[in-house]
Amino acid sequence: MNFKSKIENSINDSIETKRLLLEKFSSEIESIGIVLANAVKNGNKIMFCGNGGSAADAQHLAAELIVRLRPNVNRKALPGLALTVDSSILTAGGNDYGFDYVFSRSVEGLGKEGDVLVGISTSGNSKNIEIAMQSAKELGIVCVGLLGKSGGSIKNVCDYALIVPSDNTARIQESHILIGHVWCEMIEEVACNL
């Protein structure tokens, strides 16, 4: 079996999605990155949540803040938190309140005014992220949706929505991590005055 054309199509599709991001969404990426950087600069934290591959992205981006993004940048740890990592909280919340509330309980317990919640969803329709954002807004937490497809229902509850221009989950996830890396670099630059 020859996969050459499949490989070429996938890579070209990824390039095209990123080209559209560059052409149409650079300003949005920048403005949201500034919001995130200023939150950290002002002593607040960034919380991330997502399901499946987006949960992995949430953990990845939180690690970039806590540890570092670039090996040549030595700095203090920055306050990033993935709400996807504590299996006891997730399973207790899922058992006692239902899976739709697993992230909102953590937001209520850990979030404070001025923090930022980044909800990552390729469909934009993850109910647990939507409910977490509703809880966050009640606490004065800024809500950022890192979304795909049409933006789904989440685009209507967040303060800022960045919707990757694709219906392909793989291309959306690839773009989400690219955008997240850009934001982390901006956060390092602003928060650390590099």
Disulfide bonds with the S-S distance in Angstrom:
none
